[in-house]
Structures are given as C-alpha cells and as structure tokens.
Amino acid sequence: MFAGTVVVMGVSGTGKTEVAARLAAELGRAFIEADRLHGSANIAKMASGAGLTDVDRWPWLAAVAEAVTAERRQAVVACSALRRAYRDFLRGQLGATRFVFLNGPPSVIRERMEARQGHFFKAEMLAGQLSALEKPEADEDFIEADIRHSPDELVRNVVRELSNASSVQT
C-alpha cells in the first residue's frame, strides 16, 4: 500500500470531498478538506464569483501542507491542486505524495455544480478552473479516475491502484 500522502485533486464539482473522505475512511487515514483552510478573504472572493490568483493560493497551499504535517500520520487530502506548480509545492513539502486526479466531461461537472446547495464556489466559475487546470503529466505520480463512476467504485479502484508498488496512471 502506498505509504505517503494521497491528494484527491481536480476542478470544483468533481467530487473531491466525497471521494477523499470515503478513501480516508477506507484506508484508516486522516481526512483533510483543503477548502476549509481557505482564509475568509479567499472564500469571499470566490463567493462573489471571482477566481483566485496565485497570490491567493500560495498561502492556502502552505496551510494545506501544514495541516498534513500536523497530523503526523498518513492523510488523504481533498485539494484542487490544479497546476503543476501547486502539486510540485505539495510534493516538496510532504514528501511521498500520490495524486488522484478526478476527471470527467465538463457537462457532467457543471450539472453537479448546479445541483449542489450552499457551496461558495459557483458553477459560473467552472470555465476558469478548466482553463487553469494543468492535467498531471506522465512523470507525476498520479491515478486518473473517471467521475462518471460511483463514489464507491472510484474508492475501490483507487485503493486497488494504491496497493500497487509503482506509479499508476489508469
């Protein structure tokens, strides 16, 4: 089983929180929801419909790394980690890190976003996230998971892949 940190990543609306929470429970690891680590200014900015900039994101990513480090045990993190630089930063702070890239058709993601209630991130901001997304590349340690599968199926598949000793891209 992969012994490092697992970061469930992707654009808003892909199911990061649900999949990461279930995965953490299945693996007996701490669960960290990165969205809860955003400062109030970031949340207000997104709630108003404005996207975050790198200046907004770097302190947040540092807070994510600190939260994982504070756990002092293996963790599963729900974090967008949209850009390669963000993933490189997390790897540099956390050491062994495997990313689970939740991916799917934009129409499915938008439909999910429009159906959810009370979330600060609005469906109108999806296009900005999709344009900011830098999909993981072959030299990154990641598992790609299709969000059209059920959360239970996604977790089963990810657990199976994490059991493999080598880097996996499915």
C-alpha positions as CSV (number, residue, x, y, z in Angstrom):
1,M,0.0,0.0,0.0
2,F,1.2,3.5,-0.8
3,A,2.6,5.0,2.4
4,G,2.6,8.7,1.6
5,T,0.0,11.4,1.4
6,V,-2.8,11.0,-1.1
7,V,-4.2,14.2,-2.6
8,V,-7.6,13.8,-4.4
9,M,-7.5,16.6,-6.9
10,G,-9.5,18.2,-9.8
11,V,-11.7,21.1,-10.6
12,S,-14.6,22.0,-8.4
13,G,-17.6,19.8,-8.7
14,T,-15.7,16.5,-9.4
15,G,-16.5,15.0,-6.0
16,K,-13.1,15.5,-4.3
17,T,-14.6,15.9,-0.8
18,E,-16.8,12.8,-1.0
19,V,-14.2,10.6,-2.6
20,A,-11.4,11.8,-0.3
21,A,-13.5,11.3,2.8
22,R,-14.5,7.8,1.8
23,L,-11.0,6.9,0.8
24,A,-9.6,8.2,4.1
25,A,-12.1,6.1,6.0
26,E,-11.3,3.0,3.9
27,L,-7.6,3.4,4.4
28,G,-7.9,4.4,8.1
29,R,-6.2,7.7,7.5
30,A,-6.8,11.3,8.5
31,F,-9.1,13.3,6.1
32,I,-8.2,17.0,5.3
33,E,-10.6,19.2,3.4
34,A,-8.4,21.9,1.8
35,D,-11.4,24.2,1.2
36,R,-11.8,24.6,5.0
37,L,-8.3,26.0,5.1
38,H,-9.0,29.0,2.8
39,G,-8.9,32.3,4.5
40,S,-12.1,34.3,4.7
41,A,-10.9,36.7,2.0
42,N,-10.5,33.8,-0.4
43,I,-13.9,32.4,0.4
44,A,-15.5,35.9,0.0
45,K,-13.7,36.3,-3.3
46,M,-14.9,33.0,-4.7
47,A,-18.5,33.6,-3.3
48,S,-18.6,36.8,-5.3
49,G,-17.8,34.9,-8.5
50,A,-14.1,35.9,-8.8
51,G,-11.4,33.3,-9.2
52,L,-8.3,33.1,-7.1
53,T,-4.9,34.1,-8.3
54,D,-1.6,32.6,-7.4
55,V,-1.1,35.3,-4.8
56,D,-4.3,34.0,-3.1
57,R,-3.4,30.3,-3.5
58,W,0.2,30.1,-2.2
59,P,-0.7,30.8,1.5
60,W,-3.6,28.4,1.2
61,L,-1.3,25.7,-0.2
62,A,1.1,26.3,2.7
63,A,-1.8,25.9,5.1
64,V,-2.7,22.6,3.5
65,A,0.9,21.3,3.8
66,E,0.9,22.4,7.5
67,A,-2.4,20.6,8.2
68,V,-1.0,17.4,6.7
69,T,2.3,17.7,8.6
70,A,0.3,18.4,11.9
71,E,-1.5,15.1,11.5
72,R,1.9,13.2,11.8
73,R,0.3,10.3,10.1
74,Q,-0.8,9.4,6.6
75,A,-3.6,11.6,5.3
76,V,-6.0,11.9,2.4
77,V,-6.5,15.4,1.2
78,A,-9.2,16.9,-0.9
79,C,-7.5,19.8,-2.8
80,S,-7.9,21.1,-6.3
81,A,-4.1,21.3,-7.0
82,L,-4.9,22.5,-10.5
83,R,-1.5,23.5,-11.6
84,R,1.7,21.5,-11.8
85,A,3.5,24.1,-9.6
86,Y,1.0,23.6,-6.9
87,R,1.5,19.8,-7.0
88,D,5.2,20.3,-7.0
89,F,5.0,22.5,-4.0
90,L,2.9,19.9,-2.1
91,R,5.3,17.1,-3.0
92,G,8.2,19.3,-1.9
93,Q,6.5,20.0,1.5
94,L,5.1,16.5,2.1
95,G,7.5,14.1,0.5
96,A,5.9,11.0,-1.0
97,T,2.6,12.1,-2.4
98,R,0.3,10.4,-4.9
99,F,-2.4,12.4,-6.6
100,V,-5.8,11.0,-7.6
101,F,-7.0,13.1,-10.5
102,L,-10.8,13.2,-10.7
103,N,-11.7,14.0,-14.2
104,G,-14.8,13.9,-16.4
105,P,-16.8,15.7,-19.0
106,P,-17.3,19.4,-18.3
107,S,-21.1,19.0,-18.8
108,V,-21.2,16.4,-16.0
109,I,-19.2,18.6,-13.7
110,R,-21.4,21.7,-14.4
111,E,-24.5,19.7,-13.8
112,R,-23.2,18.6,-10.4
113,M,-22.2,22.1,-9.5
114,E,-25.6,23.5,-10.4
115,A,-27.3,20.8,-8.3
116,R,-25.3,21.4,-5.0
117,Q,-26.6,23.8,-2.4
118,G,-24.7,26.3,-0.2
119,H,-21.3,25.9,-1.7
120,F,-19.2,29.1,-2.1
121,F,-17.9,28.1,-5.5
122,K,-20.3,29.0,-8.2
123,A,-20.9,27.0,-11.4
124,E,-20.1,30.1,-13.5
125,M,-16.5,29.8,-12.3
126,L,-16.0,26.3,-13.8
127,A,-14.7,27.6,-17.1
128,G,-11.9,29.5,-15.3
129,Q,-10.9,26.3,-13.4
130,L,-10.9,24.2,-16.5
131,S,-8.7,26.7,-18.2
132,A,-6.3,26.8,-15.2
133,L,-6.2,23.0,-14.9
134,E,-2.9,21.5,-15.9
135,K,-3.6,17.8,-16.1
136,P,-1.0,15.6,-14.4
137,E,1.8,14.5,-16.7
138,A,3.4,11.1,-17.2
139,D,6.3,12.0,-14.8
140,E,3.9,12.8,-11.9
141,D,2.8,10.1,-9.5
142,F,-1.0,10.0,-10.1
143,I,-4.0,7.9,-10.7
144,E,-6.7,9.3,-13.1
145,A,-10.3,8.4,-12.1
146,D,-13.4,9.0,-14.2
147,I,-16.1,10.8,-12.2
148,R,-18.8,9.0,-14.1
149,H,-18.2,6.0,-11.8
150,S,-20.0,5.9,-8.4
151,P,-18.0,7.1,-5.4
152,D,-17.9,3.5,-4.1
153,E,-16.4,2.3,-7.4
154,L,-13.9,5.2,-7.5
155,V,-12.7,4.4,-4.0
156,R,-12.4,0.6,-4.8
157,N,-10.4,1.4,-7.9
158,V,-8.1,3.9,-6.1
159,V,-7.5,1.5,-3.2
160,R,-6.5,-1.2,-5.7
161,E,-4.2,1.2,-7.5
162,L,-2.6,2.4,-4.3
163,S,-1.8,-1.2,-3.4
164,N,0.4,-1.4,-6.5
165,A,4.1,-0.6,-5.7
166,S,4.7,1.6,-8.8
167,S,3.3,4.8,-10.1
168,V,0.0,4.2,-11.9
169,Q,-2.0,6.0,-14.5
170,T,-5.4,4.5,-15.3
